[in-house]
Amino acid sequence: MQWAITRRLMPGARRGLAMGLLGAVLGLAGPASLPARAADQPSDRVNAGTVGIVSGGVEGTYVRIAADLAAVLDDGDRLRILPVLGKGSVQNLGDILHLRGIDIGIVQSDVLAYARRENLFPNLANRVRYVTKLYNEEFHVLARPEIAGIEDLAGRKVNMDVRSSGTAMTASLVFGALKIAVEPTNFDQSLALEKLRRGEIAALAYVAGKPARLFRDVRPEEGLHFLAIPPTPELLQDYLPSQLSHREYEGLIAPDAPVDTVAVGAVMAVYNWERNSERYRKVARFVEAFFSRFDEFLKPPRHPKWAEVNLAATVPGWTPFEPAVAWLRQASVAEADPAARDAFRNFAARRGIPGEQAEALFEQFLRWQARAQQ
């Protein structure tokens, strides 16, 4: 209708109406334009305090960790966390390097070595840093009833999540190390679970922190079950031994029959911004808030994986982000010299951290360090 009316107008009138409509869409000045943004809106201040975090898919652990970060650390304009759904560790790494608005990403620890091996990004070692190792993610393989062991998947269809995902990367490495040649598929995990139920694939692989939400609705009568992953010496060069148990998956694992598997670390990664840049200062503020309020992540209703985090842990092959190093160094000095506890309080006070939170952080750090030295 609108096009028909426009066609009946004289050429000059048509051009005027078209420009008015275009102005309404694009916010151009003119009688038909949208109201301009209020001059007193603190847009610069809002953006300066906003940190974008690329996480994972809706069924994974990463998005729940990012949601916890937003719930605990958001304090208005000074710091606001915007969780973003991601498409796996390889894509997340690329987003950290190139995507506007992304300051931090959650990735698997083996993605850096994989990206270097595949020459995916130039000069990677100088462009990426890590804030902390978060926790370990378990390698799950859920299979049809007729699949008795991992070796039975040879020549069968196994879903490895979408291409460039962390699961696709790790699954290819794990099956390669076990010398089991499977036929990979790359469906979204929710679709893959339905295909597994219908018998269209033999198994699906999934890297996620246990308990993974993807499996919460799987019923015992369906006959689907987890396959054990043998902790071979070759696998243990890059991964940690782990287990899936009845505690995490009551309907899939018997109380006395845990399933062996391997795990890979999850890392909070950042771009290595210039030290005097606003983006560097913004991420540094995030680090200070995250470290100082870490105790709050250990309380319900936060994800149970937070209990595995050791902020002082190192990640082989990765370089730490300097503000994180500085924070932990200050805490370490305070532990080495009892008189330095006051200095630590002053250090926290200068950053606006209340005394109770500073004390909690100090005590928590001592526990982290004790665990790290065990």
SERO-4910 file (N, C-alpha, C, O; in steps of 0.05 Angstrom, whole numbers):
BEGIN
 pado doro    nc1    nc2    nc3   cac1   cac2   cac3    cc1    cc2    cc3    oc1    oc2    oc3
  Met    A     17    -24      0      0      0      0     17     25      0     13     44    -15
  Gln    A     37     25     17     55     48     19     69     53     -7     73     76    -15
  Trp    A     78     31    -21     92     34    -46     73     45    -67     81     61    -84
  Ala    A     48     36    -67     28     45    -86     23     75    -83     22     90   -103
  Ile    A     21     85    -58     17    113    -53     41    129    -63     38    150    -76
  Thr    A     65    119    -58     89    133    -66     91    135    -97     99    156   -107
  Arg    A     82    115   -111     84    115   -140     66    137   -152     72    147   -173
  Arg    A     44    144   -138     25    164   -149     35    193   -145     24    212   -157
  Leu    A     55    197   -128     65    224   -122     83    233   -145     93    217   -160
  Met    A     86    259   -147    105    271   -166    133    262   -158    138    256   -134
  Pro    A    152    261   -177    179    252   -170    192    266   -147    203    253   -129
  Gly    A    189    293   -145    201    308   -123    188    300    -97    202    297    -76
  Ala    A    161    297    -97    147    289    -73    155    261    -64    158    255    -40
  Arg    A    158    243    -84    167    216    -78    194    216    -64    198    202    -44
  Arg    A    212    232    -75    239    233    -63    237    244    -35    251    234    -17
  Gly    A    220    264    -30    218    275     -3    207    255     17    217    253     39
  Leu    A    186    240      8    174    220     25    194    198     31    196    188     53
  Ala    A    209    189     10    228    168     13    250    176     33    258    160     50
  Met    A    259    201     31    280    210     49    270    212     77    284    206     97
  Gly    A    243    220     80    232    221    106    230    193    119    237    190    142
  Leu    A    222    173    103    220    145    113    248    135    120    252    122    140
  Leu    A    268    141    103    295    132    108    306    145    133    319    133    150
  Gly    A    299    171    137    308    185    161    295    173    186    308    172    206
  Ala    A    270    164    184    257    152    207    271    126    215    273    120    238
  Val    A    280    112    194    294     86    200    322     91    211    330     78    231
  Leu    A    336    109    199    364    113    206    369    134    227    392    137    237
  Gly    A    348    149    235    352    169    255    364    195    244    377    209    259
  Leu    A    360    200    218    370    224    206    354    248    215    330    246    222
  Ala    A    366    272    214    352    297    221    330    302    201    333    295    177
  Gly    A    308    314    210    286    320    191    260    316    205    258    305    227
  Pro    A    238    325    192    211    323    204    203    295    211    189    291    231
  Ala    A    212    275    195    203    247    200    223    231    217    220    207    220
  Ser    A    245    244    226    266    229    240    257    221    268    239    234    280
  Leu    A    271    200    279    266    192    306    279    212    326    297    226    318
  Pro    A    269    213    350    282    231    370    311    224    374    318    201    376
  Ala    A    328    245    375    356    240    379    361    231    408    345    236    426
  Arg    A    383    216    412    390    207    439    394    231    457    406    251    450
  Ala    A    383    230    481    385    252    500    414    259    504    431    242    508
  Ala    A    420    285    504    447    294    506    460    287    533    484    285    535
  Asp    A    443    284    553    454    280    580    456    250    586    463    243    609
  Gln    A    449    232    567    452    204    573    481    196    576    497    203    558
  Pro    A    489    182    597    517    177    602    528    153    586    537    134    598
  Ser    A    525    155    559    533    132    543    562    125    545    569    101    546
  Asp    A    579    145    546    608    139    548    614    124    574    630    105    575
  Arg    A    601    133    596    606    121    622    595     92    623    608     74    633
  Val    A    572     88    611    560     61    610    578     42    595    583     20    604
  Asn    A    587     51    571    604     33    555    631     28    568    642      6    565
  Ala    A    641     48    581    667     45    595    666     24    617    686     12    623
  Gly    A    642     19    628    639     -1    649    628    -27    641    623    -45    657
  Thr    A    624    -31    614    612    -55    604    633    -75    594    650    -67    578
  Val    A    632   -100    603    651   -120    594    635   -143    580    617   -154    592
  Gly    A    642   -148    555    628   -170    540    643   -196    544    668   -197    540
  Ile    A    629   -217    551    641   -243    556    628   -264    537    604   -269    540
  Val    A    643   -275    518    632   -296    501    635   -323    515    657   -329    525
  Ser    A    613   -338    516    613   -362    533    609   -387    515    627   -394    500
  Gly    A    585   -399    517    581   -424    502    551   -426    494    536   -407    495
  Gly    A    544   -451    487    516   -456    479    498   -457    503    506   -458    526
  Val    A    471   -457    497    452   -455    519    452   -479    537    443   -476    560
  Glu    A    461   -502    528    461   -526    545    487   -530    560    489   -548    576
  Gly    A    507   -513    554    534   -518    566    538   -504    592    521   -490    602
  Thr    A    562   -509    603    570   -497    629    579   -468    626    575   -452    644
  Tyr    A    592   -462    603    603   -435    600    583   -413    604    588   -393    617
  Val    A    559   -417    592    539   -396    593    529   -392    622    521   -370    630
  Arg    A    528   -414    637    520   -411    665    541   -398    682    535   -383    701
  Ile    A    566   -402    676    588   -388    689    587   -358    683    591   -342    701
  Ala    A    582   -352    657    580   -324    650    556   -310    663    558   -287    671
  Ala    A    534   -325    665    511   -314    679    517   -309    708    507   -289    719
  Asp    A    532   -327    721    540   -322    749    557   -297    751    554   -282    770
  Leu    A    575   -293    732    592   -269    733    575   -244    732    581   -225    746
  Ala    A    555   -244    715    537   -221    713    521   -217    738    519   -194    748
  Ala    A    511   -239    750    495   -237    774    510   -226    798    500   -211    814
  Val    A    536   -234    800    551   -227    823    565   -200    820    566   -184    839
  Leu    A    576   -194    796    593   -171    793    580   -146    783    591   -124    786
  Asp    A    556   -148    770    543   -124    761    537   -105    784    526   -112    804
  Asp    A    546    -80    781    542    -60    802    533    -33    791    538    -12    803
  Gly    A    520    -33    768    512     -8    755    531      0    733    541    -17    718
  Asp    A    536     26    731    552     37    709    581     30    712    595     28    691
  Arg    A    592     26    736    620     22    739    628     -5    727    650     -8    715
  Leu    A    612    -26    730    618    -52    719    592    -66    712    575    -71    729
  Arg    A    589    -73    687    566    -88    677    576   -110    660    592   -106    642
  Ile    A    566   -135    665    575   -158    650    554   -166    629    530   -169    636
  Leu    A    562   -168    604    543   -177    583    551   -204    573    569   -206    556
  Pro    A    538   -226    582    544   -252    572    534   -255    543    513   -246    536
  Val    A    550   -268    526    543   -273    498    546   -303    493    565   -315    500
  Leu    A    526   -314    479    527   -342    471    550   -346    451    554   -329    433
  Gly    A    565   -367    455    587   -373    437    583   -398    421    563   -413    426
  Lys    A    602   -404    403    600   -428    386    624   -446    389    632   -459    369
  Gly    A    635   -447    412    658   -465    417    684   -450    421    686   -426    415
  Ser    A    704   -464    431    729   -452    439    744   -439    416    755   -418    419
  Val    A    745   -452    393    759   -441    370    747   -415    361    760   -395    357
  Gln    A    720   -415    359    706   -390    351    709   -369    373    712   -346    367
  Asn    A    707   -377    398    710   -358    420    737   -345    419    740   -321    424
  Leu    A    758   -360    413    785   -349    411    786   -328    389    798   -307    392
  Gly    A    774   -335    366    772   -315    344    757   -291    352    764   -268    343
  Asp    A    735   -294    367    719   -271    376    735   -253    395    733   -228    393
  Ile    A    751   -265    413    768   -248    430    787   -231    413    793   -208    420
  Leu    A    797   -243    392    817   -229    376    805   -208    358    817   -187    352
  His    A    780   -212    348    770   -196    326    742   -183    331    737   -162    319
  Leu    A    725   -194    348    698   -185    349    695   -161    368    704   -161    391
  Arg    A    683   -139    358    679   -115    374    660   -121    397    641   -136    394
  Gly    A    667   -110    420    650   -113    443    657   -138    460    646   -141    482
  Ile    A    674   -155    451    682   -178    466    709   -173    480    729   -168    466
  Asp    A    709   -173    506    733   -168    522    745   -194    533    769   -196    536
  Ile    A    728   -213    540    736   -237    553    721   -261    540    699   -258    530
  Gly    A    734   -284    541    721   -308    530    728   -332    548    750   -333    559
  Ile    A    710   -351    549    716   -376    563    722   -397    542    706   -402    524
  Val    A    745   -410    544    755   -429    524    767   -453    538    774   -452    562
  Gln    A    771   -474    523    785   -497    534    815   -492    533    825   -478    515
  Ser    A    829   -503    552    858   -498    554    873   -509    530    895   -499    524
  Asp    A    863   -529    516    878   -541    494    874   -525    468    886   -533    448
  Val    A    857   -504    468    851   -490    443    876   -474    434    879   -471    410
  Leu    A    892   -465    452    915   -449    444    935   -466    428    945   -457    407
  Ala    A    941   -490    439    959   -508    425    947   -516    398    961   -519    378
  Tyr    A    921   -521    397    908   -529    372    910   -506    352    916   -511    328
  Ala    A    904   -482    360    905   -459    342    933   -454    331    936   -448    308
  Arg    A    953   -458    348    980   -455    339    987   -477    319   1000   -472    298
  Arg    A    979   -502    325    986   -524    307    973   -520    280    985   -527    259
  Glu    A    948   -510    279    934   -506    254    940   -479    241    929   -473    220
  Asn    A    956   -462    254    963   -436    243    937   -419    238    935   -407    217
  Leu    A    919   -419    257    894   -406    254    896   -375    257    883   -360    242
  Phe    A    913   -366    275    916   -337    280    945   -330    283    960   -343    297
  Pro    A    954   -309    269    982   -302    270    989   -289    297    972   -276    310
  Asn    A   1014   -292    305   1025   -279    329   1007   -283    354   1004   -265    370
  Leu    A    997   -307    357    977   -313    377    988   -310    405    975   -300    423
  Ala    A   1013   -318    410   1025   -317    436   1026   -289    448   1024   -286    472
  Asn    A   1028   -269    431   1030   -241    441   1003   -228    443   1001   -205    453
  Arg    A    982   -241    433    956   -228    431    935   -237    452    915   -224    456
  Val    A    941   -259    466    921   -271    484    934   -276    511    957   -285    513
  Arg    A    919   -270    532    928   -276    560    905   -290    575    883   -292    564
  Tyr    A    911   -300    599    890   -312    614    888   -299    642    908   -291    653
  Val    A    863   -297    652    858   -286    679    861   -308    699    875   -305    719
  Thr    A    849   -331    694    850   -353    713    842   -379    699    827   -378    679
  Lys    A    851   -401    709    839   -427    702    814   -429    718    814   -424    742
  Leu    A    792   -437    705    766   -439    720    762   -466    733    760   -468    757
  Tyr    A    760   -486    717    753   -513    727    760   -533    705    768   -525    684
  Asn    A    755   -558    711    759   -579    691    732   -586    679    711   -587    692
  Glu    A    732   -592    653    709   -601    638    713   -630    630    733   -637    619
  Glu    A    692   -645    635    694   -674    629    685   -681    600    668   -668    589
  Phe    A    698   -701    590    692   -711    563    671   -733    566    677   -755    576
  His    A    647   -727    556    624   -746    558    621   -759    531    622   -746    510
  Val    A    616   -785    531    607   -800    507    582   -816    514    584   -835    529
  Leu    A    559   -807    504    534   -820    509    527   -837    485    528   -828    462
  Ala    A    521   -863    490    519   -882    467    493   -898    468    479   -898    489
  Arg    A    486   -910    446    463   -927    443    466   -952    460    489   -959    468
  Pro    A    444   -966    466    446   -990    483    464  -1012    472    477  -1026    487
  Glu    A    465  -1014    445    480  -1036    433    510  -1031    433    525  -1049    425
  Ile    A    519  -1007    440    548  -1000    440    558  -1007    468    552   -993    488
  Ala    A    575  -1028    470    584  -1037    496    609  -1021    506    611  -1016    530
  Gly    A    626  -1014    488    651  -1000    496    659   -980    475    649   -980    452
  Ile    A    678   -963    481    687   -942    464    698   -953    437    695   -940    416
  Glu    A    710   -977    438    721   -988    414    700   -997    394    705   -999    370
  Asp    A    675  -1001    404    653  -1009    386    643   -986    368    627   -990    350
  Leu    A    654   -962    373    646   -939    356    662   -937    330    656   -920    313
  Ala    A    681   -955    326    697   -954    302    679   -957    278    663   -977    276
  Gly    A    681   -938    259    664   -939    235    636   -930    239    620   -931    219
  Arg    A    628   -922    263    600   -914    268    598   -883    270    618   -869    273
  Lys    A    574   -873    267    569   -844    268    570   -834    297    556   -844    314
  Val    A    588   -815    301    590   -803    328    588   -772    324    603   -760    309
  Asn    A    569   -760    338    566   -731    336    587   -717    353    592   -724    376
  Met    A    600   -697    341    621   -682    354    615   -652    357    633   -635    357
  Asp    A    588   -646    358    580   -618    360    586   -603    334    596   -615    315
  Val    A    579   -577    333    583   -562    309    613   -558    303    630   -559    322
  Arg    A    619   -553    278    647   -549    271    659   -525    285    645   -506    290
  Ser    A    684   -526    291    699   -505    306    692   -504    335    702   -486    349
  Ser    A    675   -522    345    669   -522    373    691   -535    389    708   -549    378
  Gly    A    692   -529    415    712   -542    432    708   -572    433    728   -587    433
  Thr    A    684   -582    433    679   -611    432    690   -623    407    703   -644    408
  Ala    A    685   -610    384    695   -622    359    725   -624    359    737   -643    350
  Met    A    738   -603    370    767   -603    372    777   -626    390    794   -641    382
  Thr    A    766   -627    414    776   -647    434    768   -675    425    784   -693    429
  Ala    A    744   -679    415    736   -706    406    754   -717    385    761   -740    385
  Ser    A    762   -700    366    780   -709    345    807   -718    356    819   -737    347
  Leu    A    816   -703    376    842   -709    389    840   -735    405    858   -751    405
  Val    A    818   -738    420    815   -761    438    812   -787    421    826   -806    426
  Phe    A    794   -786    401    791   -810    385    816   -816    369    822   -839    364
  Gly    A    830   -795    361    855   -799    347    876   -813    365    890   -831    356
  Ala    A    878   -803    390    896   -815    409    889   -844    415    907   -861    420
  Leu    A    863   -851    415    855   -878    420    856   -895    395    851   -919    396
  Lys    A    862   -883    372    863   -897    346    837   -910    339    836   -933    330
  Ile    A    815   -896    344    788   -906    337    778   -887    315    773   -864    320
  Ala    A    774   -898    292    765   -883    269    735   -883    268    723   -903    261
  Val    A    722   -861    275    693   -859    275    685   -842    251    701   -829    237
  Glu    A    659   -842    245    647   -825    224    635   -801    238    614   -802    250
  Pro    A    649   -778    238    639   -755    253    615   -741    240    614   -739    215
  Thr    A    597   -732    256    575   -715    248    577   -689    264    590   -688    285
  Asn    A    564   -668    254    567   -641    267    540   -628    271    536   -605    262
  Phe    A    522   -642    284    496   -630    291    498   -615    317    515   -620    334
  Asp    A    480   -595    320    476   -583    346    470   -605    367    456   -624    360
  Gln    A    480   -601    391    478   -623    411    449   -631    417    444   -655    421
  Ser    A    431   -612    419    404   -619    425    392   -636    403    377   -656    408
  Leu    A    397   -629    378    388   -645    355    402   -672    355    389   -693    350
  Ala    A    427   -673    362    442   -698    362    430   -717    383    429   -741    378
  Leu    A    422   -707    406    410   -724    426    384   -737    415    379   -761    421
  Glu    A    368   -723    401    344   -734    389    352   -755    368    339   -776    366
  Lys    A    372   -750    352    381   -769    332    392   -794    345    388   -816    335
  Leu    A    405   -791    368    415   -814    383    391   -831    393    392   -855    391
  Arg    A    371   -818    403    347   -832    412    334   -848    390    324   -870    394
  Arg    A    334   -837    365    321   -850    343    339   -870    329    331   -884    310
  Gly    A    364   -873    338    382   -892    326    396   -883    301    407   -899    287
  Glu    A    395   -857    295    408   -846    271    438   -842    274    452   -841    254
  Ile    A    447   -840    298    476   -840    304    481   -859    327    463   -866    342
  Ala    A    506   -868    330    513   -888    350    519   -875    377    515   -888    398
  Ala    A    530   -851    377    538   -838    402    541   -808    397    543   -799    374
  Leu    A    542   -793    418    549   -765    416    571   -759    437    570   -769    459
  Ala    A    590   -742    429    611   -733    447    605   -705    456    594   -689    440
  Tyr    A    612   -698    481    605   -672    491    625   -665    513    628   -680    533
  Val    A    639   -642    510    657   -632    531    642   -611    547    634   -590    536
  Ala    A    637   -616    573    623   -598    590    628   -605    619    635   -628    625
  Gly    A    626   -585    636    630   -590    664    606   -606    676    583   -599    671
  Lys    A    612   -627    690    591   -643    701    579   -629    726    593   -616    741
  Pro    A    552   -631    729    533   -645    712    524   -628    688    517   -604    692
  Ala    A    524   -639    664    517   -624    640    486   -625    637    474   -646    639
  Arg    A    475   -601    632    446   -599    629    435   -615    606    411   -623    606
  Leu    A    452   -620    586    443   -634    562    430   -661    569    412   -671    555
  Phe    A    440   -674    590    432   -701    597    411   -703    619    404   -725    628
  Arg    A    401   -680    628    384   -681    652    357   -694    646    345   -705    665
  Asp    A    348   -695    621    322   -707    615    324   -735    603    304   -747    595
  Val    A    348   -746    602    352   -773    592    341   -793    613    350   -792    636
  Arg    A    323   -811    605    310   -829    624    324   -856    623    333   -865    602
  Pro    A    326   -870    646    339   -896    647    328   -916    627    343   -932    616
  Glu    A    301   -915    624    289   -935    606    297   -932    576    291   -950    560
  Glu    A    309   -909    569    318   -906    542    342   -923    535    347   -928    511
  Gly    A    356   -932    555    379   -950    550    405   -936    542    425   -949    538
  Leu    A    404   -909    540    429   -894    533    448   -895    557    439   -895    580
  His    A    473   -895    552    493   -897    574    519   -884    566    526   -882    542
  Phe    A    535   -876    586    561   -865    582    582   -887    577    581   -908    590
  Leu    A    600   -881    559    622   -900    554    647   -891    569    653   -868    571
  Ala    A    662   -911    580    687   -905    593    708   -897    573    710   -909    552
  Ile    A    725   -878    581    748   -869    565    773   -878    580    778   -868    602
  Pro    A    788   -897    569    812   -907    583    833   -885    586    840   -872    566
  Pro    A    844   -881    610    865   -860    613    892   -870    604    910   -875    620
  Thr    A    895   -872    577    920   -881    566    942   -861    570    937   -837    572
  Pro    A    967   -870    570    990   -851    573    989   -829    552    996   -806    558
  Glu    A    981   -835    527    980   -815    506    959   -794    512    965   -770    508
  Leu    A    936   -802    522    915   -783    529    924   -765    553    918   -741    553
  Leu    A    938   -777    572    945   -763    596    968   -743    592    975   -728    610
  Gln    A    979   -742    568    998   -721    561    984   -693    559    997   -673    565
  Asp    A    959   -694    552    944   -668    548    919   -665    565    909   -643    568
  Tyr    A    910   -687    577    885   -687    592    889   -699    620    909   -712    626
  Leu    A    869   -693    637    870   -703    665    851   -727    668    830   -727    655
  Pro    A    858   -747    684    839   -768    690    815   -758    706    819   -741    724
  Ser    A    792   -768    701    768   -759    715    747   -782    715    752   -803    703
  Gln    A    725   -777    728    703   -796    729    676   -783    728    673   -760    738
  Leu    A    656   -797    717    628   -789    718    615   -808    738    621   -832    738
  Ser    A    598   -798    756    588   -814    777    558   -811    780    545   -794    768
  His    A    546   -828    797    518   -828    804    510   -801    815    487   -792    811
  Arg    A    527   -788    830    521   -763    842    513   -742    821    495   -726    826
  Glu    A    527   -742    798    521   -722    777    499   -732    759    483   -716    748
  Tyr    A    497   -758    754    478   -769    735    464   -793    747    470   -816    740
  Glu    A    445   -787    764    431   -808    779    417   -828    760    417   -852    766
  Gly    A    404   -818    739    389   -836    721    406   -851    701    395   -868    687
  Leu    A    431   -845    699    448   -857    679    471   -874    690    481   -892    676
  Ile    A    479   -870    715    501   -884    726    493   -896    754    482   -882    770
  Ala    A    499   -921    758    493   -934    783    511   -923    805    533   -914    800
  Pro    A    501   -924    830    517   -913    853    545   -925    855    564   -912    863
  Asp    A    548   -951    848    574   -965    852    589   -969    826    606   -987    825
  Ala    A    582   -954    805    594   -959    779    602   -933    765    591   -927    744
  Pro    A    621   -918    776    630   -894    763    643   -900    736    653   -922    731
  Val    A    642   -880    718    652   -883    691    677   -867    687    677   -843    691
  Asp    A    699   -880    680    725   -866    675    723   -849    650    711   -856    630
  Thr    A    736   -825    652    737   -808    629    762   -790    632    778   -794    650
  Val    A    764   -770    615    786   -750    617    773   -723    618    750   -719    611
  Ala    A    789   -703    627    779   -676    630    799   -656    619    823   -661    618
  Val    A    789   -633    610    806   -612    599    799   -586    615    776   -582    623
  Gly    A    818   -569    620    813   -545    635    799   -523    619    802   -521    595
  Ala    A    782   -508    633    769   -484    622    784   -460    631    792   -458    654
  Val    A    789   -441    613    805   -418    618    790   -392    612    775   -391    592
  Met    A    793   -372    630    782   -346    624    803   -330    610    823   -322    622
  Ala    A    799   -325    584    819   -313    567    812   -284    560    788   -277    559
  Val    A    832   -267    556    828   -239    549    848   -232    526    868   -245    522
  Tyr    A    840   -210    512    859   -199    492    880   -183    507    875   -171    528
  Asn    A    905   -184    497    927   -171    510    928   -141    501    945   -134    484
  Trp    A    910   -125    512    909    -97    504    934    -81    513    947    -89    532
  Glu    A    939    -59    499    960    -41    508    955    -32    536    932    -26    543
  Arg    A    976    -30    552    973    -24    580    959      3    585    944      5    605
  Asn    A    963     22    569    951     49    573    924     53    559    914     75    557
  Ser    A    913     31    548    888     34    533    864     32    552    866     20    574
  Glu    A    841     42    544    817     41    560    807     12    562    797      5    583
  Arg    A    810     -4    541    802    -32    543    818    -47    564    807    -64    578
  Tyr    A    844    -42    566    861    -54    586    850    -47    614    847    -64    631
  Arg    A    845    -21    618    836    -12    644    809    -24    651    804    -30    674
  Lys    A    792    -27    631    765    -38    636    767    -67    645    754    -75    664
  Val    A    784    -83    632    787   -111    639    801   -113    666    795   -131    682
  Ala    A    820    -95    672    833    -95    698    813    -90    720    815   -102    741
  Arg    A    794    -72    716    773    -68    736    756    -93    740    749    -99    763
  Phe    A    750   -107    718    736   -132    721    752   -152    738    741   -165    755
  Val    A    778   -154    733    795   -173    748    794   -166    777    792   -184    794
  Glu    A    797   -141    784    796   -133    812    770   -141    825    769   -151    848
  Ala    A    748   -136    811    722   -142    822    718   -172    825    708   -182    845
  Phe    A    727   -187    805    724   -216    805    740   -229    828    730   -246    842
  Phe    A    765   -221    831    782   -232    852    772   -225    880    771   -241    898
  Ser    A    764   -199    883    756   -190    909    730   -202    919    725   -203    943
  Arg    A    713   -210    900    686   -220    908    683   -250    902    661   -260    900
  Phe    A    706   -263    899    705   -291    890    690   -309    910    677   -328    902
  Asp    A    691   -302    936    677   -318    956    647   -321    950    635   -341    957
  Glu    A    636   -301    937    607   -302    931    600   -323    910    577   -331    909
  Phe    A    620   -331    894    614   -352    874    613   -379    886    604   -398    873
  Leu    A    622   -382    911    622   -408    924    596   -414    939    593   -435    952
  Lys    A    577   -395    938    551   -398    952    529   -405    933    530   -396    910
  Pro    A    508   -419    942    485   -423    925    472   -397    918    474   -378    934
  Pro    A    460   -394    894    455   -415    875    475   -417    852    469   -425    830
  Arg    A    500   -409    857    521   -409    837    528   -438    829    524   -457    844
  His    A    539   -440    805    546   -467    794    566   -481    812    585   -469    821
  Pro    A    562   -507    816    581   -522    834    610   -523    824    628   -528    839
  Lys    A    614   -517    798    641   -518    787    659   -495    798    683   -498    797
  Trp    A    647   -474    810    663   -453    822    680   -464    845    701   -453    850
  Ala    A    671   -485    858    686   -496    880    713   -508    871    731   -512    888
  Glu    A    716   -513    845    741   -525    835    762   -503    827    785   -510    821
  Val    A    754   -478    827    771   -457    817    793   -451    837    788   -447    861
  Asn    A    818   -450    828    841   -441    843    853   -417    828    866   -421    808
  Leu    A    848   -393    839    857   -370    824    887   -368    821    897   -354    803
  Ala    A    902   -382    838    931   -382    836    943   -403    817    967   -405    814
  Ala    A    925   -420    805    935   -441    788    947   -430    762    937   -409    752
  Thr    A    967   -443    752    979   -435    726    968   -453    704    958   -475    710
  Val    A    969   -443    680    959   -458    656    982   -462    637    991   -442    625
  Pro    A    992   -486    634   1015   -491    616   1010   -481    588    988   -486    577
  Gly    A   1029   -467    577   1027   -457    549   1014   -430    547   1013   -419    525
  Trp    A   1003   -419    569    990   -394    569   1005   -373    586   1020   -381    604
  Thr    A   1002   -347    579   1014   -326    594    993   -311    610    972   -305    599
  Pro    A    997   -306    636    976   -293    652    973   -263    646    992   -250    636
  Phe    A    949   -253    651    943   -225    648    955   -209    671    951   -217    694
  Glu    A    970   -188    666    986   -175    686    969   -165    711    979   -169    733
  Pro    A    946   -154    708    930   -146    731    924   -169    750    923   -166    774
  Ala    A    920   -193    739    915   -217    755    940   -224    770    939   -232    794
  Val    A    963   -223    757    989   -229    770    994   -210    793   1002   -218    814
  Ala    A    989   -184    788    994   -164    808    976   -168    833    985   -166    855
  Trp    A    951   -175    829    933   -180    851    942   -203    868    943   -201    892
  Leu    A    949   -226    855    958   -249    870    985   -245    883    990   -255    905
  Arg    A   1002   -229    870   1028   -223    882   1025   -207    908   1038   -213    928
  Gln    A   1006   -188    908   1001   -173    932    991   -191    954    999   -188    977
  Ala    A    973   -209    948    963   -228    968    985   -246    978    985   -253   1002
  Ser    A   1003   -255    960   1025   -272    968   1044   -258    987   1053   -270   1006
  Val    A   1049   -233    982   1066   -217   1000   1053   -215   1028   1067   -217   1048
  Ala    A   1027   -211   1028   1013   -209   1054   1015   -234   1069   1017   -234   1094
  Glu    A   1014   -257   1055   1016   -283   1070   1044   -287   1081   1048   -297   1103
  Ala    A   1065   -280   1065   1092   -285   1073   1100   -269   1098   1116   -278   1114
  Asp    A   1089   -245   1101   1095   -228   1123   1069   -221   1138   1053   -205   1127
  Pro    A   1065   -231   1162   1040   -225   1176   1034   -195   1179   1011   -187   1178
  Ala    A   1055   -180   1182   1051   -151   1184   1041   -139   1158   1030   -117   1158
  Ala    A   1043   -153   1136   1034   -143   1110   1004   -145   1107    993   -135   1087
  Arg    A    990   -158   1126    961   -159   1124    949   -131   1123    930   -126   1108
  Asp    A    961   -113   1138    951    -85   1138    956    -73   1111    939    -58   1101
  Ala    A    979    -79   1099    984    -68   1072    964    -79   1052    955    -65   1034
  Phe    A    956   -104   1056    936   -116   1038    909   -102   1041    895    -97   1022
  Arg    A    902    -96   1066    878    -81   1071    878    -54   1057    858    -45   1045
  Asn    A    901    -40   1059    903    -15   1045    901    -17   1015    889     -1   1001
  Phe    A    914    -38   1005    913    -44    976    884    -47    967    876    -37    946
  Ala    A    868    -62    983    840    -67    976    824    -41    979    807    -35    963
  Ala    A    830    -26   1001    815     -1   1006    818     19    983    799     33    976
  Arg    A    842     20    972    847     39    950    830     33    926    825     50    909
  Arg    A    821      8    924    805     -1    902    775     -3    909    759    -14    894
  Gly    A    768      9    932    740     11    939    728    -15    949    704    -18    948
  Ile    A    744    -34    959    734    -60    968    730    -58    998    748    -52   1013
  Pro    A    705    -63   1007    700    -62   1036    718    -80   1052    727   -101   1042
  Gly    A    722    -74   1078    740    -89   1095    733   -118   1097    751   -135   1096
  Glu    A    707   -124   1100    699   -152   1103    705   -168   1078    714   -191   1080
  Gln    A    701   -156   1055    707   -170   1030    737   -174   1027    746   -195   1018
  Ala    A    753   -154   1035    782   -157   1033    792   -179   1051    809   -195   1043
  Glu    A    781   -181   1076    789   -202   1094    782   -229   1083    797   -249   1084
  Ala    A    757   -231   1072    748   -256   1060    766   -265   1037    773   -288   1034
  Leu    A    774   -245   1020    792   -251    998    818   -261   1008    829   -280    997
  Phe    A    829   -248   1028    855   -255   1039    855   -284   1050    872   -300   1043
  Glu    A    834   -290   1065    832   -317   1076    828   -338   1054    839   -360   1055
  Gln    A    811   -330   1034    807   -349   1012    832   -354    996    837   -376    988
  Phe    A    848   -333    993    873   -337    979    892   -356    993    905   -372    981
  Leu    A    893   -354   1020    909   -372   1035    900   -401   1031    917   -419   1029
  Arg    A    874   -405   1029    864   -433   1025    871   -442    996    879   -465    992
  Trp    A    869   -423    976    876   -431    949    906   -438    948    913   -458    935
  Gln    A    922   -422    961    951   -428    959    958   -454    973    975   -469    964
  Ala    A    945   -460    995    949   -485   1009    942   -508    991    956   -528    991
  Arg    A    919   -506    977    911   -528    959    931   -531    936    938   -553    928
  Ala    A    941   -508    926    959   -509    903    986   -522    911    999   -534    893
  Gln    A    993   -520    936   1019   -532    945   1017   -561    953   1037   -573    959
  Gln    A    993   -572    954    989   -599    963    999   -619    941    997   -643    945
***
